[in-house]
Amino acid sequence: MLRNALSAATRPVVRSRTATTLSAGFPRLTQRAPTKYGGVYTVTLIPGDGVGSEITDSVKEIFDYVNAPIEWEQYDVSGVSSAGQDLFKQAMESLQRNRVGLKGILFTPISQSGHISWNVAMRQQLDIYASVVLCKSLPGYPTRHKDVDFVIVRENTEGEYSGLEHQSYPGVVESLKVMTRAKAERISRFAFDFALKNGRKKVTCIHKANIMKLGDGLFLNTFRKIAEDYKSVGIVANDMIVDNTSMQLVAKPGQFDVMVMPNLYGAIISNIGAALVGGPGVVPGCNVGTDYALFEPGCRHVASDIMGTNRANPTAMILSATMMLRHLGLDSIANNIASATFDVINAGEVRTADMGGESQLTVGVFDWFYFFYLGSATTSEFTQAIIKKL
């Protein structure tokens, strides 16, 4: 069962939602329990491309330290070429068997001769239709806006990502955007149920129905119909055109609570949301459906430019992993890891380059202490700082 994503018990009680309650619960979806033998859960691990192996190594190191009852089935799938298709199929079989996975981002080639996105293929084949991205200001890490706190719920399986396009005439390409009432209804209901379970008060539908009157019109009208079912529980529903949403997010992000939208808009809005709270390195996320749950950073970047340099920020992957632990019912372990991660960020002493951090070396000579700044913390140093807090 999908439950609390991050800990609510690591800070003094305050009236506002703390950073450790980025998400307090998910609607009940999964019908069959994850694979478990002798008290140990088997989880499919796909590190992904770019910095994926480095940030998933951080998760494995932390899990080993706290003795988390997780056994990994690791598949080093790469989307750089189609040569790894057999390994991709094996990873899919593992996910279907274990029903839970932790994943980095797989590269998708732009060239026409390249293979289809394996990230999209996973979501479509497993029907993990709800992408949830948590955008929340972190204590101790100031950004342009304070107290940002909203959730992006993105339909994961259709829209512009249907992959149906062809060249009808040389120089003329037709790309189909598929929208269905059934999928618009289930993602809308998921968003309202999420708001209800998390004590959130508003759900905003993001659309472009003023131009795409049939496709986005169907999504919007379905949302409005579902909203009627939640009026009695006090959840406010409104809607906003996607281009206006982009402006409103950077100007007044505090007006948003839960946002639900079709696939492509979710890809754009999640990147804006990440920028508001510190970048892709601090935004966790997951993809859930009726039978499967796949946890991954909420902002889907491979960061190939810093691959192998030990400079990546593992926060988003670590927090996504704590969401996975809560899904498995391992709340106490999730609490401890999430709390330690936030404590390191809040202290501000060890930060990776994307967070503007500097590693500080303190040398004591008699009664004098000298401080030497050695540059930003590495992925390994940040991971060790978390472990020291556990």
Summary of the structure (lengths in Angstrom):
residues: 390
radius of gyration: 21.0
end to end distance: 25.8
largest distance: 80.5
contacts: 1359
relative contact order: 0.17
helix: 40%
strand: 24%
